[in-house]
Amino acid sequence: MNLLLTGGTGLIGRALCQRLLADGHQITVWSRRPDKVAALCGAQVRGVAELAQLDGEAFDAVVNLAGAPIADRPWTAKRKAVLWSSRVSLTEHLVQWIGRQTRKPEVMVSGSAVGWYGDGGNAEITEQSPARAEYTHTLCDAWEAAAKRVSSYGVRLCIMRTGLVVSAEGGFLARLKPPFKLGLGGPIGSGEQYMPWVHRDDIIKLIVWLLHSSDCKGAYNATAPHPVTNREFARELGRALGRPAVLPLPAFVLKLALGEMSRLLLTGQRALPAKAQAQGFRFDYQHLETALAAATQNK
C-alpha cells in the first residue's frame, strides 16, 4: 500500500513506520520537520512539509496521529490553542485535502484519546459509554468530528481512543522512571483513579489490523483489556524497577502546580477495548506486569 501519515515522527508514528516498511509498504509523512523524517522514521520514508506537494498522488490509506503532547505543560489559553490547532485544525486541513483529490484513500485511521469520556470514575467504559463534559472531552470530540467528515467522501474511518502508551522509548513512562528509580514514586492523589494503558506494540498491531479489516469502522478504545488504578500502576512500576513506590503525591500539590491540567492525573477512565475484542483483535500485552517488564528490561 501507499500510505500517508501525520505524526509520523512521534512515539507511535516512528514504530509504525518501521512496521509498515518491514511489511513492504510505501510511506509519506506530512511533518513540520520533513528534513528529520528519514532519520527518525527510516531512510525509505519520504517527508513533506505541505500537502499540496502530494496533489494528484493516489494513497491507499491515511493514518492521522498528529497532536502536540497534552501533558507537557499547564493548559494556559496559549497552550490550549496549540493543542486545538495540532489536532482539530490539522485534521480539518487533512480531510479537506482528501476531499479535493480525484482518487480518495480507502481508509483513514485517526487518533483520539480516552479523554473523550471525561472522568469515568470506577465504571467500566466501552465505546458505547456516554461522555462527561470537560476540557478533554471538548477537545477530543472536536478532533473526532473533524475526522468524521472524511466519511462523506466514501472513506472508511476508524478512530482510536488511545490510553497511556507504555514504551521503553519515551512517552509518560520516561517521565516516571527517574523519581521511581530514586524510590520517590507512589500513588497520586487518592490513587483510586483508573489508568487505561496500552503497550506501544499493541497500538501498532491495532493500527495495522484496522487498516486491513474492511468491516472495522467507528471508534475503538485503544487500551489494554485490564486497566489498573493509579495505586496499582505505581506498585507494579516500583516492582519492575526494584524500588519501593509508597510516597504519595497529594492532590492539592498537583492542583496548585498544574491547575486544570491536574485532572489528567487525578481522574481517569476504566476503559475497555470491547469493540476490538468483539471483532477478533487480540492484545499481546494484556496485563500491566508483562508490559512494564518489557518496557523496563534495561531499567
N, C-alpha and C positions, 0 to 999 in steps of 0.2 A: 504493500500500500504506500501511497504518497500522503504523508501526514503533516499537518500544520500544528505547531504547539505554541501556546503562550505560557509564561512561567517556566520555560524550559531550563533555566539556569538555577532554579531553586532546589530545595532538598528533594522533593518528589520528582521534579522535572528532569534533573540530571540522571537519576536512576532509571527513569522511564526511557530516556533517550538510549541509554546503554542496552536496555532490554529490547527496544524496538530495532536498534541496529543489529543486535545479535539475531533477531528474527528475520533480518533481510529487508527491512522497510527503509524508505527514504524519508528524511525528516528535515523540515524547515522550522526554525524557531524565530518568532517575532519577538524582538527584545530591545530594550533601551540600550543594551550594550552588545550590539551584533558582533563587534570585534572580539568579544570574550567567549562567544558561543562555542566555537570549535574546541577551545582549550577546556571548557567546563563540561561540554556535552559529548564531545567526540569529534575527531578530525573530519568525519564524513558528514557532520551536521552543518547545514547552512544557516547563517544568521542574517536577518534583515531588520532594518530599522523602521520601515514603513510598509504597510500592507499594500500600498499602491504598487510597490515593486513586484507584487505577485499577481497583479491583474491579468486575467486570462489563463492562469495556470490551474490545472484541474487537481484538486485534492480529494482523496477518498474519505478522509476523516480529519476532524479538528479536536484537539484536546486543549481546553482552556483552564489553565491552572494559575494564572497571574493573580497577584494580590500582595500588597505591602504587608509585612508582619504586623499582626494585630496586637501583640503583647510586648512590643519593643519599647514603648513609651506611653505616658498617660494620654488619655483621649481629650486633648485640647481641641478647640474648634479647628485649628490648623491641621492637627493630626487626623481628625475625622474626615476632613476634606481629602486628605491623601488616601485614606482607606476607601472612601467612596469612589474617587477617581480611578484607583488601581483595580477596582473590582467592577463596579457598576458601569462607569463611563467607558472603561476599556471593553467590557463585554458588549455594550451597546454598539461601539465602533466596529467590533469584530463581526457582529451579526449583520450590521448594515453592509459591511463589505461582502459578506457571504451572499446577501440578497442581490448584490449587483453583478455577481458572477454568472456567466452563462451556464456553466456546469456546477451544480451545488455538491458539497460533500454528502455522503450517505448518512453520516452520523457525527454528532458532536457530544463529547463528554465534557461537562463543565463543572467547575469547583463550586462548593458552598461549604457550610460548616454546621455542626450540630448546634451552634449558637442560634440557628434558625428557630429552635424550640424555646429559647429563653431558659429560665431556671425551671428545671423539671422536678426538683425535689427528689423523693425516693421512688416515684412512679416509673415503671418500665415504659420506655418510649420507643415506638415503632414509627415507620413512615406515615402511619395513619393518625398519629397523635397530633392534637392541636398545639399551637404555639402560644407562648406568653409574651405579651407586648413589652419589649425593652429594646435597648440600642442594638444588641447583636441580632435580634430578630429583624428589626427595621433594615439593617444593612444587608443581611443575608437574603431577605425577602426581595429587596430591590435587585440584588445580584441575580437571583434566580429568575425574576420576572424579565430581566434583560435577556437572559439566555433563552427563555421560553419563546421569544419572538422568532427564533430560528425555525421552530416547528411550522410556521406559516409558509416556509419555503420548501416544505417536504423533507426536512432533515430530521432524522430520528435523534431525540435528545435524551441523554442520561445525565442527571445531576447527582453529584457525590456530596453528601453532608458529612464531612470528614471530622474525626475526633483528633485527639492529640497524637501526633505521629512519633512513634518510638523508633529511633535510629541511632546507630553508632557514629553517624557522620554529621551531627548537628541537631538543630531544632531545639525544642524545650528541654530535652534531656541534657544537652550540653550546658545549659544554664544551671541545672540542678546538681550536676555531678560535683563541682568544686565544693560547695558547702557540705554536701553529704559525705564527701571523702574526708573532710575535716571533722566529721562527727557532729556537724551543726544542723543536720537535716531533721525534719519531723513534720507532723501534720500542720496544715494551715487552717486557721480559724477553728471551727468545730471538728474538722476532719471527716465529717459525715457526708459532705457533698461528693457526688459521683464524678469520676474522671473517665469519660469514654475515650479509650485509647485504641490505637491500631499500629501494628508494625509496618514499617515502610514497604517491606517486601510484599505484604498483603495488599497494600494500596496499589502497587504496580500491577500485581496479579489481577486485581479487581478492574482496573482501567482496561487492561488488555481483554479481559473477559467481556466487559461491557461493549468494547469496540466490535467484537466478533459475534456477539449474541444478538441476532436481529429481533428477538422477541423482548429484549430489555428496553424499557423506556421509563421516563419519570425519575422521581427522587429515590435515592438509595442511601441508607445510613452506612457510611464507610467507617465502621467501628468494629472492634473485635467482639465476639459473642459473649464475653464475660467482663463487663465493666466492673470497676472496683471503686471503693470510696477513696478519698484522698488519704485517709489514715492507712488504709491497706496498701496504697501505692507507695507511701513513704516507707512502710515497713519492708516491702518487697525490694525497693531500691536500696535501702540500707543493707539488706541481706545480700543482694547481688554484689555490693561494693565491700562487704565485710566490715560495715561500720554500724554503730547504733543510730537510730533515727527516732529520737524521742523528744527533741526540743521543739515545742510548739511555736508557731508564729501567730500571735494574736490578731484577730480580725481588725481591731481598731488601728493597729500599726499599718496594716495594708491600706485601710481606708484613708488614713492621713497621708500616706506616701503616694498612693496611686489614684485616689479619687474614684471616679466612676469605673475605671478600668479594674479596680479591685474585685468587681463582680465576676470577672473571668476566673478568679482563683477561689472565690468564696461561694460560688454557686456551681451547678453542674447539671449534667443530663445522664440518666441511666439508659443510654441509647443502645438499642439492639439492632443488628443487621437483619431484621426479619425478612425483608423483601429479597435480598440477595440469597439468603439461605434457602428460602422457599423455592427459588428458581434454580437451585443446584450449585451455588458457589460454595466452596469450602475454604476456610481460612487455615493457613499453615500455622499461624501463631494464635491459638485460641485462648491461651492463659498468659497472664502477665509475667509469671515467673520465667517461662521459656523465652518470652520476648525480651525481657530485661537481661537474661543470661546471654542471649545473642548480641545484644547492643552494648554490653559492658564486658565482653570476654577479655578485652585487653586492659580493662579497668581504666 
